[in-house]
Amino acid sequence: MIEEVNGVKVAFDKHVHEHTKELELAFQQTDDGGGLVMNNGASDCC
């Protein structure tokens, strides 16, 4: 299953897609470099 998240096409396994609906895709920069991360947008936890 492919969805567009924040302008980026992301592929999800159909078995886990229902568990990823509340996630948000973001860019994170660290001392080791930058990359895409998934954050739990619906909660302050995790």
PDBQT receptor file of N, H, CA, C and O in Angstrom, charges set to zero:
ATOM      1  N   MET A   1       0.857  -1.161   0.000  1.00  0.00    +0.000 N 
ATOM      2  CA  MET A   1       0.000   0.000   0.000  1.00  0.00    +0.000 C 
ATOM      3  C   MET A   1       0.904   1.226   0.000  1.00  0.00    +0.000 C 
ATOM      4  O   MET A   1       1.844   1.290   0.793  1.00  0.00    +0.000 OA
ATOM      5  N   ILE A   2       0.645   2.196  -0.866  1.00  0.00    +0.000 N 
ATOM      6  H   ILE A   2      -0.118   2.144  -1.510  1.00  0.00    +0.000 HD
ATOM      7  CA  ILE A   2       1.443   3.412  -0.957  1.00  0.00    +0.000 C 
ATOM      8  C   ILE A   2       0.558   4.616  -0.665  1.00  0.00    +0.000 C 
ATOM      9  O   ILE A   2      -0.528   4.755  -1.227  1.00  0.00    +0.000 OA
ATOM     10  N   GLU A   3       1.037   5.485   0.224  1.00  0.00    +0.000 N 
ATOM     11  H   GLU A   3       1.919   5.372   0.681  1.00  0.00    +0.000 HD
ATOM     12  CA  GLU A   3       0.342   6.725   0.570  1.00  0.00    +0.000 C 
ATOM     13  C   GLU A   3       1.312   7.877   0.450  1.00  0.00    +0.000 C 
ATOM     14  O   GLU A   3       2.524   7.691   0.552  1.00  0.00    +0.000 OA
ATOM     15  N   GLU A   4       0.784   9.062   0.234  1.00  0.00    +0.000 N 
ATOM     16  H   GLU A   4      -0.201   9.214   0.151  1.00  0.00    +0.000 HD
ATOM     17  CA  GLU A   4       1.618  10.255   0.231  1.00  0.00    +0.000 C 
ATOM     18  C   GLU A   4       1.490  10.925   1.598  1.00  0.00    +0.000 C 
ATOM     19  O   GLU A   4       0.391  11.266   2.034  1.00  0.00    +0.000 OA
ATOM     20  N   VAL A   5       2.628  11.108   2.267  1.00  0.00    +0.000 N 
ATOM     21  H   VAL A   5       3.522  10.832   1.914  1.00  0.00    +0.000 HD
ATOM     22  CA  VAL A   5       2.667  11.708   3.596  1.00  0.00    +0.000 C 
ATOM     23  C   VAL A   5       3.584  12.925   3.525  1.00  0.00    +0.000 C 
ATOM     24  O   VAL A   5       4.777  12.790   3.255  1.00  0.00    +0.000 OA
ATOM     25  N   ASN A   6       3.035  14.100   3.764  1.00  0.00    +0.000 N 
ATOM     26  H   ASN A   6       2.065  14.209   3.984  1.00  0.00    +0.000 HD
ATOM     27  CA  ASN A   6       3.822  15.343   3.701  1.00  0.00    +0.000 C 
ATOM     28  C   ASN A   6       4.583  15.459   2.390  1.00  0.00    +0.000 C 
ATOM     29  O   ASN A   6       5.726  15.916   2.372  1.00  0.00    +0.000 OA
ATOM     30  N   GLY A   7       3.962  15.054   1.301  1.00  0.00    +0.000 N 
ATOM     31  H   GLY A   7       3.034  14.683   1.315  1.00  0.00    +0.000 HD
ATOM     32  CA  GLY A   7       4.590  15.174  -0.009  1.00  0.00    +0.000 C 
ATOM     33  C   GLY A   7       5.558  14.061  -0.366  1.00  0.00    +0.000 C 
ATOM     34  O   GLY A   7       6.164  14.097  -1.437  1.00  0.00    +0.000 OA
ATOM     35  N   VAL A   8       5.719  13.067   0.508  1.00  0.00    +0.000 N 
ATOM     36  H   VAL A   8       5.227  13.037   1.378  1.00  0.00    +0.000 HD
ATOM     37  CA  VAL A   8       6.621  11.953   0.265  1.00  0.00    +0.000 C 
ATOM     38  C   VAL A   8       5.797  10.677   0.126  1.00  0.00    +0.000 C 
ATOM     39  O   VAL A   8       4.962  10.378   0.980  1.00  0.00    +0.000 OA
ATOM     40  N   LYS A   9       6.033   9.924  -0.951  1.00  0.00    +0.000 N 
ATOM     41  H   LYS A   9       6.711  10.167  -1.644  1.00  0.00    +0.000 HD
ATOM     42  CA  LYS A   9       5.328   8.646  -1.110  1.00  0.00    +0.000 C 
ATOM     43  C   LYS A   9       5.981   7.606  -0.213  1.00  0.00    +0.000 C 
ATOM     44  O   LYS A   9       7.192   7.390  -0.266  1.00  0.00    +0.000 OA
ATOM     45  N   VAL A  10       5.151   6.959   0.620  1.00  0.00    +0.000 N 
ATOM     46  H   VAL A  10       4.168   7.135   0.663  1.00  0.00    +0.000 HD
ATOM     47  CA  VAL A  10       5.621   5.999   1.612  1.00  0.00    +0.000 C 
ATOM     48  C   VAL A  10       4.872   4.684   1.400  1.00  0.00    +0.000 C 
ATOM     49  O   VAL A  10       3.653   4.670   1.232  1.00  0.00    +0.000 OA
ATOM     50  N   ALA A  11       5.616   3.588   1.410  1.00  0.00    +0.000 N 
ATOM     51  H   ALA A  11       6.607   3.599   1.547  1.00  0.00    +0.000 HD
ATOM     52  CA  ALA A  11       5.008   2.263   1.255  1.00  0.00    +0.000 C 
ATOM     53  C   ALA A  11       4.806   1.630   2.629  1.00  0.00    +0.000 C 
ATOM     54  O   ALA A  11       5.706   1.640   3.469  1.00  0.00    +0.000 OA
ATOM     55  N   PHE A  12       3.611   1.080   2.843  1.00  0.00    +0.000 N 
ATOM     56  H   PHE A  12       2.880   1.072   2.161  1.00  0.00    +0.000 HD
ATOM     57  CA  PHE A  12       3.268   0.386   4.082  1.00  0.00    +0.000 C 
ATOM     58  C   PHE A  12       2.857  -1.038   3.749  1.00  0.00    +0.000 C 
ATOM     59  O   PHE A  12       2.172  -1.274   2.754  1.00  0.00    +0.000 OA
ATOM     60  N   ASP A  13       3.266  -1.972   4.567  1.00  0.00    +0.000 N 
ATOM     61  H   ASP A  13       3.822  -1.779   5.376  1.00  0.00    +0.000 HD
ATOM     62  CA  ASP A  13       2.759  -3.335   4.451  1.00  0.00    +0.000 C 
ATOM     63  C   ASP A  13       1.279  -3.295   4.808  1.00  0.00    +0.000 C 
ATOM     64  O   ASP A  13       0.903  -2.657   5.791  1.00  0.00    +0.000 OA
ATOM     65  N   LYS A  14       0.446  -3.954   4.042  1.00  0.00    +0.000 N 
ATOM     66  H   LYS A  14       0.751  -4.473   3.243  1.00  0.00    +0.000 HD
ATOM     67  CA  LYS A  14      -0.999  -3.884   4.277  1.00  0.00    +0.000 C 
ATOM     68  C   LYS A  14      -1.401  -4.424   5.646  1.00  0.00    +0.000 C 
ATOM     69  O   LYS A  14      -2.462  -4.071   6.160  1.00  0.00    +0.000 OA
ATOM     70  N   HIS A  15      -0.573  -5.270   6.240  1.00  0.00    +0.000 N 
ATOM     71  H   HIS A  15       0.290  -5.557   5.823  1.00  0.00    +0.000 HD
ATOM     72  CA  HIS A  15      -0.897  -5.840   7.548  1.00  0.00    +0.000 C 
ATOM     73  C   HIS A  15      -0.646  -4.861   8.689  1.00  0.00    +0.000 C 
ATOM     74  O   HIS A  15      -1.238  -5.013   9.758  1.00  0.00    +0.000 OA
ATOM     75  N   VAL A  16       0.213  -3.858   8.497  1.00  0.00    +0.000 N 
ATOM     76  H   VAL A  16       0.694  -3.734   7.628  1.00  0.00    +0.000 HD
ATOM     77  CA  VAL A  16       0.500  -2.900   9.558  1.00  0.00    +0.000 C 
ATOM     78  C   VAL A  16      -0.094  -1.525   9.281  1.00  0.00    +0.000 C 
ATOM     79  O   VAL A  16      -0.023  -0.645  10.139  1.00  0.00    +0.000 OA
ATOM     80  N   HIS A  17      -0.674  -1.320   8.110  1.00  0.00    +0.000 N 
ATOM     81  H   HIS A  17      -0.732  -2.035   7.413  1.00  0.00    +0.000 HD
ATOM     82  CA  HIS A  17      -1.183  -0.002   7.721  1.00  0.00    +0.000 C 
ATOM     83  C   HIS A  17      -2.176   0.547   8.734  1.00  0.00    +0.000 C 
ATOM     84  O   HIS A  17      -2.110   1.729   9.071  1.00  0.00    +0.000 OA
ATOM     85  N   GLU A  18      -3.075  -0.259   9.221  1.00  0.00    +0.000 N 
ATOM     86  H   GLU A  18      -3.129  -1.219   8.947  1.00  0.00    +0.000 HD
ATOM     87  CA  GLU A  18      -4.085   0.233  10.165  1.00  0.00    +0.000 C 
ATOM     88  C   GLU A  18      -3.454   0.712  11.475  1.00  0.00    +0.000 C 
ATOM     89  O   GLU A  18      -4.068   1.500  12.194  1.00  0.00    +0.000 OA
ATOM     90  N   HIS A  19      -2.249   0.255  11.796  1.00  0.00    +0.000 N 
ATOM     91  H   HIS A  19      -1.750  -0.385  11.211  1.00  0.00    +0.000 HD
ATOM     92  CA  HIS A  19      -1.569   0.650  13.027  1.00  0.00    +0.000 C 
ATOM     93  C   HIS A  19      -0.707   1.901  12.840  1.00  0.00    +0.000 C 
ATOM     94  O   HIS A  19      -0.152   2.418  13.809  1.00  0.00    +0.000 OA
ATOM     95  N   THR A  20      -0.592   2.388  11.611  1.00  0.00    +0.000 N 
ATOM     96  H   THR A  20      -1.043   1.968  10.823  1.00  0.00    +0.000 HD
ATOM     97  CA  THR A  20       0.275   3.535  11.339  1.00  0.00    +0.000 C 
ATOM     98  C   THR A  20      -0.515   4.794  11.000  1.00  0.00    +0.000 C 
ATOM     99  O   THR A  20       0.094   5.809  10.660  1.00  0.00    +0.000 OA
ATOM    100  N   LYS A  21      -1.822   4.772  11.077  1.00  0.00    +0.000 N 
ATOM    101  H   LYS A  21      -2.317   3.948  11.353  1.00  0.00    +0.000 HD
ATOM    102  CA  LYS A  21      -2.641   5.913  10.665  1.00  0.00    +0.000 C 
ATOM    103  C   LYS A  21      -2.405   7.162  11.503  1.00  0.00    +0.000 C 
ATOM    104  O   LYS A  21      -2.583   8.271  10.999  1.00  0.00    +0.000 OA
ATOM    105  N   GLU A  22      -2.009   7.020  12.769  1.00  0.00    +0.000 N 
ATOM    106  H   GLU A  22      -1.864   6.119  13.179  1.00  0.00    +0.000 HD
ATOM    107  CA  GLU A  22      -1.797   8.166  13.643  1.00  0.00    +0.000 C 
ATOM    108  C   GLU A  22      -0.353   8.673  13.621  1.00  0.00    +0.000 C 
ATOM    109  O   GLU A  22      -0.031   9.638  14.313  1.00  0.00    +0.000 OA
ATOM    110  N   LEU A  23       0.520   8.035  12.835  1.00  0.00    +0.000 N 
ATOM    111  H   LEU A  23       0.258   7.250  12.273  1.00  0.00    +0.000 HD
ATOM    112  CA  LEU A  23       1.912   8.458  12.782  1.00  0.00    +0.000 C 
ATOM    113  C   LEU A  23       2.080   9.642  11.844  1.00  0.00    +0.000 C 
ATOM    114  O   LEU A  23       1.323   9.802  10.886  1.00  0.00    +0.000 OA
ATOM    115  N   GLU A  24       3.085  10.475  12.128  1.00  0.00    +0.000 N 
ATOM    116  H   GLU A  24       3.700  10.346  12.905  1.00  0.00    +0.000 HD
ATOM    117  CA  GLU A  24       3.416  11.574  11.238  1.00  0.00    +0.000 C 
ATOM    118  C   GLU A  24       4.856  11.387  10.770  1.00  0.00    +0.000 C 
ATOM    119  O   GLU A  24       5.706  10.900  11.516  1.00  0.00    +0.000 OA
ATOM    120  N   LEU A  25       5.114  11.779   9.537  1.00  0.00    +0.000 N 
ATOM    121  H   LEU A  25       4.424  12.175   8.932  1.00  0.00    +0.000 HD
ATOM    122  CA  LEU A  25       6.439  11.678   8.955  1.00  0.00    +0.000 C 
ATOM    123  C   LEU A  25       7.116  13.029   9.096  1.00  0.00    +0.000 C 
ATOM    124  O   LEU A  25       6.536  14.056   8.741  1.00  0.00    +0.000 OA
ATOM    125  N   ALA A  26       8.347  13.038   9.614  1.00  0.00    +0.000 N 
ATOM    126  H   ALA A  26       8.818  12.204   9.902  1.00  0.00    +0.000 HD
ATOM    127  CA  ALA A  26       9.058  14.288   9.843  1.00  0.00    +0.000 C 
ATOM    128  C   ALA A  26      10.540  14.102   9.510  1.00  0.00    +0.000 C 
ATOM    129  O   ALA A  26      11.026  12.978   9.392  1.00  0.00    +0.000 OA
ATOM    130  N   PHE A  27      11.242  15.220   9.363  1.00  0.00    +0.000 N 
ATOM    131  H   PHE A  27      10.846  16.134   9.459  1.00  0.00    +0.000 HD
ATOM    132  CA  PHE A  27      12.687  15.205   9.156  1.00  0.00    +0.000 C 
ATOM    133  C   PHE A  27      13.353  15.545  10.469  1.00  0.00    +0.000 C 
ATOM    134  O   PHE A  27      12.956  16.495  11.144  1.00  0.00    +0.000 OA
ATOM    135  N   GLN A  28      14.370  14.771  10.839  1.00  0.00    +0.000 N 
ATOM    136  H   GLN A  28      14.693  13.999  10.291  1.00  0.00    +0.000 HD
ATOM    137  CA  GLN A  28      15.081  15.016  12.087  1.00  0.00    +0.000 C 
ATOM    138  C   GLN A  28      16.572  15.119  11.797  1.00  0.00    +0.000 C 
ATOM    139  O   GLN A  28      17.150  14.252  11.142  1.00  0.00    +0.000 OA
ATOM    140  N   GLN A  29      17.183  16.182  12.289  1.00  0.00    +0.000 N 
ATOM    141  H   GLN A  29      16.714  16.887  12.821  1.00  0.00    +0.000 HD
ATOM    142  CA  GLN A  29      18.629  16.395  12.136  1.00  0.00    +0.000 C 
ATOM    143  C   GLN A  29      19.305  16.087  13.464  1.00  0.00    +0.000 C 
ATOM    144  O   GLN A  29      18.891  16.600  14.503  1.00  0.00    +0.000 OA
ATOM    145  N   THR A  30      20.338  15.256  13.441  1.00  0.00    +0.000 N 
ATOM    146  H   THR A  30      20.675  14.839  12.596  1.00  0.00    +0.000 HD
ATOM    147  CA  THR A  30      21.120  14.950  14.637  1.00  0.00    +0.000 C 
ATOM    148  C   THR A  30      22.593  15.162  14.312  1.00  0.00    +0.000 C 
ATOM    149  O   THR A  30      22.934  15.510  13.182  1.00  0.00    +0.000 OA
ATOM    150  N   ASP A  31      23.458  14.957  15.282  1.00  0.00    +0.000 N 
ATOM    151  H   ASP A  31      23.181  14.673  16.200  1.00  0.00    +0.000 HD
ATOM    152  CA  ASP A  31      24.897  15.059  15.059  1.00  0.00    +0.000 C 
ATOM    153  C   ASP A  31      25.387  14.010  14.056  1.00  0.00    +0.000 C 
ATOM    154  O   ASP A  31      26.416  14.202  13.409  1.00  0.00    +0.000 OA
ATOM    155  N   ASP A  32      24.651  12.906  13.930  1.00  0.00    +0.000 N 
ATOM    156  H   ASP A  32      23.815  12.751  14.456  1.00  0.00    +0.000 HD
ATOM    157  CA  ASP A  32      25.019  11.833  12.998  1.00  0.00    +0.000 C 
ATOM    158  C   ASP A  32      24.487  12.068  11.590  1.00  0.00    +0.000 C 
ATOM    159  O   ASP A  32      24.804  11.307  10.676  1.00  0.00    +0.000 OA
ATOM    160  N   GLY A  33      23.688  13.105  11.407  1.00  0.00    +0.000 N 
ATOM    161  H   GLY A  33      23.431  13.723  12.150  1.00  0.00    +0.000 HD
ATOM    162  CA  GLY A  33      23.105  13.389  10.092  1.00  0.00    +0.000 C 
ATOM    163  C   GLY A  33      21.609  13.563  10.202  1.00  0.00    +0.000 C 
ATOM    164  O   GLY A  33      21.054  13.600  11.300  1.00  0.00    +0.000 OA
ATOM    165  N   GLY A  34      20.959  13.670   9.059  1.00  0.00    +0.000 N 
ATOM    166  H   GLY A  34      21.409  13.640   8.167  1.00  0.00    +0.000 HD
ATOM    167  CA  GLY A  34      19.520  13.871   9.036  1.00  0.00    +0.000 C 
ATOM    168  C   GLY A  34      18.816  12.700   8.381  1.00  0.00    +0.000 C 
ATOM    169  O   GLY A  34      19.420  11.920   7.643  1.00  0.00    +0.000 OA
ATOM    170  N   GLY A  35      17.528  12.592   8.666  1.00  0.00    +0.000 N 
ATOM    171  H   GLY A  35      17.038  13.225   9.265  1.00  0.00    +0.000 HD
ATOM    172  CA  GLY A  35      16.750  11.523   8.061  1.00  0.00    +0.000 C 
ATOM    173  C   GLY A  35      15.285  11.637   8.407  1.00  0.00    +0.000 C 
ATOM    174  O   GLY A  35      14.880  12.460   9.228  1.00  0.00    +0.000 OA
ATOM    175  N   LEU A  36      14.505  10.802   7.772  1.00  0.00    +0.000 N 
ATOM    176  H   LEU A  36      14.834  10.133   7.106  1.00  0.00    +0.000 HD
ATOM    177  CA  LEU A  36      13.069  10.766   8.024  1.00  0.00    +0.000 C 
ATOM    178  C   LEU A  36      12.787   9.922   9.258  1.00  0.00    +0.000 C 
ATOM    179  O   LEU A  36      13.403   8.876   9.468  1.00  0.00    +0.000 OA
ATOM    180  N   VAL A  37      11.850  10.392  10.070  1.00  0.00    +0.000 N 
ATOM    181  H   VAL A  37      11.350  11.241   9.900  1.00  0.00    +0.000 HD
ATOM    182  CA  VAL A  37      11.429   9.663  11.261  1.00  0.00    +0.000 C 
ATOM    183  C   VAL A  37       9.911   9.630  11.304  1.00  0.00    +0.000 C 
ATOM    184  O   VAL A  37       9.248  10.499  10.739  1.00  0.00    +0.000 OA
ATOM    185  N   MET A  38       9.370   8.635  11.969  1.00  0.00    +0.000 N 
ATOM    186  H   MET A  38       9.909   7.929  12.428  1.00  0.00    +0.000 HD
ATOM    187  CA  MET A  38       7.930   8.552  12.204  1.00  0.00    +0.000 C 
ATOM    188  C   MET A  38       7.679   8.892  13.658  1.00  0.00    +0.000 C 
ATOM    189  O   MET A  38       8.243   8.273  14.559  1.00  0.00    +0.000 OA
ATOM    190  N   ASN A  39       6.821   9.888  13.881  1.00  0.00    +0.000 N 
ATOM    191  H   ASN A  39       6.362  10.392  13.149  1.00  0.00    +0.000 HD
ATOM    192  CA  ASN A  39       6.454  10.306  15.235  1.00  0.00    +0.000 C 
ATOM    193  C   ASN A  39       5.007   9.933  15.492  1.00  0.00    +0.000 C 
ATOM    194  O   ASN A  39       4.193   9.857  14.572  1.00  0.00    +0.000 OA
ATOM    195  N   ASN A  40       4.700   9.702  16.769  1.00  0.00    +0.000 N 
ATOM    196  H   ASN A  40       5.361   9.764  17.517  1.00  0.00    +0.000 HD
ATOM    197  CA  ASN A  40       3.321   9.424  17.150  1.00  0.00    +0.000 C 
ATOM    198  C   ASN A  40       2.613  10.765  17.312  1.00  0.00    +0.000 C 
ATOM    199  O   ASN A  40       2.646  11.356  18.392  1.00  0.00    +0.000 OA
ATOM    200  N   GLY A  41       1.979  11.247  16.258  1.00  0.00    +0.000 N 
ATOM    201  H   GLY A  41       1.951  10.768  15.381  1.00  0.00    +0.000 HD
ATOM    202  CA  GLY A  41       1.335  12.547  16.258  1.00  0.00    +0.000 C 
ATOM    203  C   GLY A  41       0.134  12.658  17.161  1.00  0.00    +0.000 C 
ATOM    204  O   GLY A  41      -0.273  13.772  17.490  1.00  0.00    +0.000 OA
ATOM    205  N   ALA A  42      -0.455  11.549  17.580  1.00  0.00    +0.000 N 
ATOM    206  H   ALA A  42      -0.125  10.644  17.312  1.00  0.00    +0.000 HD
ATOM    207  CA  ALA A  42      -1.675  11.567  18.386  1.00  0.00    +0.000 C 
ATOM    208  C   ALA A  42      -1.394  11.564  19.880  1.00  0.00    +0.000 C 
ATOM    209  O   ALA A  42      -2.324  11.638  20.684  1.00  0.00    +0.000 OA
ATOM    210  N   SER A  43      -0.118  11.480  20.264  1.00  0.00    +0.000 N 
ATOM    211  H   SER A  43       0.637  11.421  19.611  1.00  0.00    +0.000 HD
ATOM    212  CA  SER A  43       0.187  11.332  21.682  1.00  0.00    +0.000 C 
ATOM    213  C   SER A  43       1.516  11.984  22.001  1.00  0.00    +0.000 C 
ATOM    214  O   SER A  43       2.385  12.087  21.135  1.00  0.00    +0.000 OA
ATOM    215  N   ASP A  44       1.680  12.428  23.249  1.00  0.00    +0.000 N 
ATOM    216  H   ASP A  44       0.974  12.344  23.952  1.00  0.00    +0.000 HD
ATOM    217  CA  ASP A  44       2.970  12.944  23.703  1.00  0.00    +0.000 C 
ATOM    218  C   ASP A  44       3.886  11.803  24.123  1.00  0.00    +0.000 C 
ATOM    219  O   ASP A  44       5.068  12.017  24.389  1.00  0.00    +0.000 OA
ATOM    220  N   CYS A  45       3.357  10.626  24.180  1.00  0.00    +0.000 N 
ATOM    221  H   CYS A  45       2.397  10.453  23.963  1.00  0.00    +0.000 HD
ATOM    222  CA  CYS A  45       4.132   9.444  24.568  1.00  0.00    +0.000 C 
ATOM    223  C   CYS A  45       4.968   8.944  23.389  1.00  0.00    +0.000 C 
ATOM    224  O   CYS A  45       4.523   9.017  22.244  1.00  0.00    +0.000 OA
ATOM    225  N   CYS A  46       6.139   8.451  23.651  1.00  0.00    +0.000 N 
ATOM    226  H   CYS A  46       6.501   8.392  24.582  1.00  0.00    +0.000 HD
ATOM    227  CA  CYS A  46       7.009   7.753  22.694  1.00  0.00    +0.000 C 
ATOM    228  C   CYS A  46       7.496   8.649  21.590  1.00  0.00    +0.000 C 
ATOM    229  O   CYS A  46       8.235   8.201  20.712  1.00  0.00    +0.000 OA
TER     230      CYS A  46
